[in-house]
Amino acid sequence: MTKQRHILGVSGGRDSAALAVWMREHRPDLELEYFFTDTGKELPEVYDFLDKLEGFLGRPIARLNADRDFDYWLREYNHFLPSPRTRWCTRNLKLLPLEQWLKEDLSRGIEVHSYVAIRADESRSGYKSSHDNMKVHFPLQEAGVDKAGVIELLESAGVGEPEYYSWRSRSGCTFCFFQQKIEWVRLMRLHPDAFEDAKAYEKTAAEHGSPFTWADGESLDQLASPERVAAIEKDYAKRLERLQKKRRLNPLRAGLNESIDEVYGVDEAESGCLICHK
């Protein structure tokens, strides 16, 4: 009989956490291995939430730290910042550690079953391995669990949502380039050290000829000016008001908080890296 491993990656986000809760409740027969690929640049709220989730699961969440950190890879890429077009951070700090973690077992013929947190109201495809021994499953999608169901799972388990959802729409690095500009403003206020760290990376990148800034179309120095901050917050408030008026026309949406991506009309399937965002 073929040996098997069952793995579930948690990002620090609500969907992957809800999947972990769902699997514990519906597939207690599986000896699941939970893992988290750590860039070393995560929000402190992410680590707090992982500790809380670990307590509920009653099993450790393996921390897969890349052998080489963000600063190493930044030097390798001549200080060019990662961007939606060149996601070297996801490739080297998220996918590569996972592949290294599984490499030996896959080469020995062990069948690895990976459980990915795609909801029923999403059209995303999950992490796909080129290895024949990797099998990918989408339990939430198959069970018809949508965003409201995810939140209900977390609340019923007593885990709740990660605290950063009160001001941010996704998990991942402090300087995730998929952030909306209102999120950069909030990062500046809530985690000023992380914001200054991101500014320093941006300045070094500019000195090395990088064409990218963290926020589209402007540097963090420009974004942080009082006039620009006021404009960003005013635009967000107007968009939020418009969305809330539309929401009131749909009683099925009652009780669901607006995500920042929804406020800006961004398709969730295109607004982040799957392994980081979920």
Disulfide bonds with the S-S distance in Angstrom:
none
